[in-house]
Amino acid sequence: MRLLRLALAFLAASLVGACVERPVATSLSSAIAPPPTPAITCRGETGSVPAMLAADPCPAAQVAVQLAVAPVRLPIDRIAIEPGPFYCDDVWPGTGTPRACYGGAVQPGQFMHAWVAFRQSNMVAAVMLGLNLPDDLDEPGATRPPWSATLVTFEVPPAGWVMP
């Protein structure tokens, strides 16, 4: 009986010892490097824009683009953001035959578009950005509204297309 109690006590001590948290010999934070920062180019509107849109649009546009492509779940390699919409719905300019189109009037500074390349894929995301502008752009104290971003497509670009 005494031997049985001794064996049970030894077993209990072993189990308790196994449950105690022990420090790990190597640190995971030193073994995993942070992902490289993506290369980002952003060009704002070059012409005259309303006073409320005069501030640099790029910092907020960069965030909006990154949020729009987050569902892709791949590490971003490069982002190129340009002023204006995808004119005539041409997501991959410079490829194919340009078609005649008649777009509506575009308020300078209201739209931007972007392309995002990813590290582990030959696919590129195209993103459209727009601002929901008030009727009176010259209203005193008016500030730039947040960008609305839409993931237009995520595909392999056509042959001949070059990311700006």
N, C-alpha and C positions, 0 to 999 in steps of 0.2 A: 504494500500500500504506500509505503514511504517512497519507494522507487517510482511509483505511478505519479504521486504528487510532484516529485522532483522533475519528472519528464514533462508533466503538464506546465509547470512553472517555467521550465526552459523553453517550451514551445510558445507560451504566452509572451515571454520576453522577446523571443525572436520575431513574433508577429508585430509587436509594438515597435520594435526597432526597425522593421521593414516599412512601417507607416510614417516614421519620422522623416521629415523633409531634410535632405542633406544638400549642401551646396554642390553645384555642378562644377567639374574641374575646368571646363572651357566655357567661355562666354559666347552666346549666340550672337550678340551685337557685334562682336569683333569678327565673326565668321561671315556675316551677311553685310555686303556693302550696299549703301543706298543706291537707288537707280540713278543713272545719269540725268542731268537736267536737259529737257528737250531744247533744241535750237528753235528760236522763235523769231520770225520776222513779221513786222506789222507796219503797214503804211496807211496813214489816215488820209482823209480827203485833202486834196491840194488846193482846191478852189475856195471861194468864199462860202462860209457856213453861218447859220444863225448864231447869235451870241450864246444861246443856251447849249449849243453843240461845239463851241470853240475849244473846250478842254480836250486833252489827249484821250481819244477813245480806246487806245490799245490795251491798257491794263485791264479794264473791265471786259473788253472783247476777248482777251486771252483766257480769262476765267470762264466766260460763257462758252467758248469753244471747247475747253477741256471738260466742262460739265456735259456738253452735248455728246461728246464721244466717249464718255465714261462707260456706257453700256457695252462698248466694244471689248473692254477688259484686256487690252494689250498695252504694253509700255509705249508711250509716245516718243518718236524719234525727232520729228520736226513738225512745226506749225508755220504756215504762211497765211497771213491775213491781209486782204486787199480791200480798198474802198469800193462801194457800190454793190448792187445785187449781182446775181448770175444773170447778166443781160441775155434776154431771149431764151432763158432756161438752158444756156450753154454752160454746163458744169465743167467741161473739159475743153476750154478754149484752145484754139490752135490745131485741133484735130477735126477731120472731116470737112465737108463743104459748108461754109457759113450760109445760113438761110436768112431770108428776109424776115424781119419781124418788126412789129410796131409796139414798143413798150410804152407804158404810161409815164407820166412825168414823175421823176424821182427827186425828192428833196435832198440836196447835198448833205451828207453826214448821217442820213437816216438808215442806210444799209451798208453792210460789209459782208464779205464772204471769205471762207477759209478752206484750206486743204490741210489734212493731217496725215502724216506718214507714220507708220508704226515699226518698231524694231523687229518684230518677229513675223512680219507679213509683207507681201508685195501689194496688198490692198491699201487704198487710200480713202479716207473719209472726206466728203465735201459737206461743208456746214454753211448755212445761210444765217445771217444775223440781221435783226431789224429792231428799230425803236418805235414804240407806240407814242407818237408825238401828239401834243395838245394842239388844238386849233390855232391858238395864238402863240407863236414861237417867240415873240418879243415881249411876252408878259414879264413884268419886273420880278426878279427873284426866281424865275423858272430855271430848273436844273435838268441835266440830262437824265432821262429815265433809264432803267436797267435794260440791258440787251436781252432780247428774246432770241434764242439760238435753236435751230432745227437741223438735225442730222439728215441731209438730203439723200445721200447714198454712201455706201461702203462697198467698194468694188475695186477690181484691178482696172486702172485707167486704160483708155485706148492707146494703142501703139502711137508713138510720136508726141504724146503729151509730156510736157516737162513742168515739174512743180516750180513755181517762181521762187 
